[in-house]
C-alpha cells in the first residue's frame, strides 16, 4: 500500500510540472493555505517552482518528517498499521497528549515526537526501548 501511495504521489506531481502556475495557485487557495511547490527532475535538473519567494525562505522540515517516517515504518514492517499500539515508556513530556500509549493515527494527529523517534529506530533495524 505505501508503494502505491508513493507512486500516485509522484505521478500526481508529474502533472504539475506542466501545469500553469494559476492552476497550482488555485489548489492552494481551495484549501486556504499559502504554500510553495518545488519539483526538480533528477535526470535533467529542470525545476518548476510555484511561489518562489516563499520557496527561498528557510523552514525546518517539521511535520514533513512524519509523512516519510510513517511511509517507511509501514513499508519496512516497523508497525503493522494505523491502529497498532505504540507503548508509552512513562516518560513525562510537556505536551500532555504525548503522555500515553499511542497509535500511528494518534501519534500523527498530535505530532508525537517520541513515537516517531521510536518508529525511526524500529524501522532502522534497531530495537526501540
Secondary structure, DSSP 4 states (H G I P E B T S, - for coil): -HHHHHHHHHHHHHHHTTS-HHHHHHHHHHTT----EEEE-TTT--EEEESHHHHTS----TTHHHHHHHHHHHHTTSSSSTT-EE-------SSGGGSS-EEHHHHHHTT-HHHHHHHHHHHTTSPP-
